[in-house]
């Protein structure tokens, strides 16, 4: 998009572009999302930025009306397989907060200087600034939805010091942390007491329509007892699951009923430093950063897909909350996964209803599993020979999977689609699928997902691959 096209999107308050770019107004010092309801500024006063971090780095503060820091992420980061796309996925997963820029660079296979240069050149902000913007958003969520002391919020958000936290909040939101909390009306009243018992309430934003029924049908059909459950009637279901996170464990609940442009969720964490990572993994699972406008426009031109696209606007291609877990489940099937949870899963300190365990880590399975194929996969995941993290190279990961016993092309492609969140995977190699690029994963969902039959190199004898 050129700048004139972007300005036209701002003038029409087009929500399709929320998160794809941001605009800032020089006369007010504020940056916004394209759909901001405020009066459209004059073109000569507007500057455009590819990320919120870039706008913040140029001295602009977030708009109080449209909250540009809360928009869905750009769908480009899921489509792109280059260094910038991989880096953005890893920053979203909290890698910079946990390991710093050197850790991010090492995972990408580049020097810190190269990563810094590429991100600055394309996004107008380096990894530190991008992670800082994300930390500020996490801090705002904690300030406005919990009664945690400000000091605890600072460190839970990933800031290195309270001073750094205070300075960042003032710069981005033009308020002190206490004022930001008071503005939301949380204080220490009933809302905070409720948050303490029901978890941190969140709004998981998405763009465009969201076909929630199909997502929840899929999750209900493949739920593994003790770590997942779906409760309620269709149309008003809640998906629950446990999470293994860098600093501890978590339990998340997401409601099926979409409240406008977001899904309601609650997250319980043993360590609040895991909030950013937990949110990002739920966004991956529910495919909340997708661009349904672009997907439906491309697939809707195909005569074979057009009726399905019209009948199910906003259909998503769900990912995985734990990529390593999904790879194991693909190999052993649902029944086999339930046996693994029962035998090797970590028991939660505080169970929640039917949620009692966390799925076993690859290191545990590598030393305990009897199935040679499972042991080989778990060992490869534990040793890093197969990487399925947010910044993994998808081609390399698929090839590494294919070298393992028991993993055939169909299973490897499925892991690539779901665990690595690749929006452009055709599980069956259809000749016509090139017309659907880069959204072949969504075409697969529209066409209907037939079960993966047990066969040579497809999965173990304990079950079929999950769809």
CORQUI-V398560 format. One record per pair of residues at least 4 apart in sequence whose C-alpha atoms are under 6 Angstrom apart, sorted by the first residue. I is the first residue (numbers start at 1). J is the second residue. If there is no record, write none. Layout:
# CORQUI-V398560
I,J ; I,J
This chain:
# CORQUI-V398560
1,5 ; 9,13 ; 9,14 ; 10,34 ; 11,40 ; 13,34 ; 13,35 ; 14,35 ; 15,35 ; 18,33 ; 18,34 ; 19,71 ; 19,72 ; 19,73 ; 19,74 ; 20,74 ; 21,49 ; 21,50 ; 22,32 ; 22,33 ; 22,48 ; 22,49 ; 23,31 ; 23,32 ; 23,47 ; 23,48 ; 24,30 ; 24,31 ; 24,46 ; 24,47 ; 25,29 ; 25,30 ; 25,45 ; 25,46 ; 26,45 ; 29,60 ; 30,60 ; 30,61 ; 30,62 ; 30,63 ; 31,60 ; 31,61 ; 31,62 ; 31,63 ; 32,63 ; 32,68 ; 33,68 ; 36,66 ; 49,55 ; 50,123 ; 53,57 ; 53,129 ; 53,130 ; 53,133 ; 54,124 ; 54,125 ; 55,60 ; 56,60 ; 61,172 ; 61,173 ; 62,172 ; 62,173 ; 63,67 ; 72,205 ; 72,206 ; 72,289 ; 73,289 ; 75,289 ; 75,290 ; 75,291 ; 76,80 ; 77,85 ; 80,85 ; 81,85 ; 83,87 ; 86,391 ; 89,390 ; 89,391 ; 90,95 ; 90,390 ; 90,391 ; 91,95 ; 91,96 ; 93,277 ; 93,280 ; 94,277 ; 95,99 ; 96,100 ; 96,101 ; 97,158 ; 99,103 ; 102,112 ; 105,110 ; 105,111 ; 105,112 ; 116,126 ; 119,123 ; 119,126 ; 120,124 ; 120,125 ; 120,126 ; 125,129 ; 128,132 ; 135,157 ; 138,157 ; 139,157 ; 141,145 ; 142,146 ; 143,181 ; 144,181 ; 144,184 ; 144,186 ; 146,192 ; 147,188 ; 147,192 ; 152,156 ; 153,157 ; 154,159 ; 154,162 ; 154,165 ; 155,159 ; 156,272 ; 156,273 ; 159,165 ; 169,173 ; 170,174 ; 170,175 ; 170,176 ; 175,179 ; 182,187 ; 188,192 ; 195,199 ; 195,200 ; 199,266 ; 199,267 ; 199,268 ; 200,266 ; 200,267 ; 201,265 ; 201,266 ; 202,265 ; 202,266 ; 203,262 ; 203,263 ; 203,264 ; 204,262 ; 204,263 ; 205,261 ; 205,262 ; 206,261 ; 206,262 ; 206,288 ; 209,314 ; 210,314 ; 211,314 ; 211,315 ; 212,256 ; 213,217 ; 216,220 ; 219,223 ; 220,230 ; 223,228 ; 224,228 ; 224,338 ; 226,354 ; 226,355 ; 226,356 ; 226,357 ; 227,241 ; 227,242 ; 227,355 ; 227,357 ; 227,358 ; 228,240 ; 228,241 ; 229,240 ; 230,238 ; 230,239 ; 231,237 ; 231,238 ; 232,237 ; 233,237 ; 236,256 ; 236,257 ; 237,256 ; 238,254 ; 238,255 ; 238,256 ; 239,253 ; 239,254 ; 240,252 ; 240,253 ; 241,251 ; 241,252 ; 242,250 ; 242,251 ; 242,358 ; 243,249 ; 243,250 ; 244,249 ; 245,249 ; 248,270 ; 248,271 ; 249,270 ; 250,268 ; 250,269 ; 251,267 ; 251,268 ; 252,266 ; 252,267 ; 253,265 ; 253,266 ; 254,264 ; 254,265 ; 255,264 ; 258,262 ; 258,263 ; 274,278 ; 281,321 ; 283,287 ; 283,288 ; 284,319 ; 285,318 ; 285,319 ; 285,320 ; 285,321 ; 286,318 ; 287,318 ; 292,296 ; 292,314 ; 293,297 ; 296,300 ; 300,306 ; 300,309 ; 302,306 ; 309,313 ; 317,442 ; 319,418 ; 319,419 ; 319,421 ; 320,418 ; 320,419 ; 323,388 ; 323,419 ; 327,415 ; 329,333 ; 329,337 ; 330,465 ; 330,466 ; 331,459 ; 331,460 ; 332,336 ; 332,460 ; 332,462 ; 332,463 ; 333,463 ; 333,464 ; 333,465 ; 336,462 ; 340,344 ; 341,345 ; 341,359 ; 344,360 ; 345,357 ; 345,358 ; 345,359 ; 345,360 ; 346,357 ; 346,358 ; 347,356 ; 347,357 ; 348,356 ; 348,357 ; 351,355 ; 351,356 ; 362,366 ; 362,378 ; 362,382 ; 363,382 ; 365,369 ; 365,378 ; 366,375 ; 366,378 ; 366,379 ; 369,375 ; 373,405 ; 373,406 ; 375,379 ; 379,383 ; 380,384 ; 380,385 ; 380,386 ; 381,386 ; 386,397 ; 386,400 ; 387,392 ; 388,392 ; 398,412 ; 402,407 ; 406,457 ; 406,458 ; 406,459 ; 407,411 ; 407,457 ; 407,458 ; 407,459 ; 408,457 ; 408,458 ; 411,458 ; 413,427 ; 415,419 ; 416,420 ; 417,421 ; 417,422 ; 417,425 ; 423,439 ; 423,441 ; 424,438 ; 424,439 ; 424,440 ; 424,441 ; 425,440 ; 425,441 ; 426,440 ; 436,440 ; 452,464 ; 452,465 ; 454,464
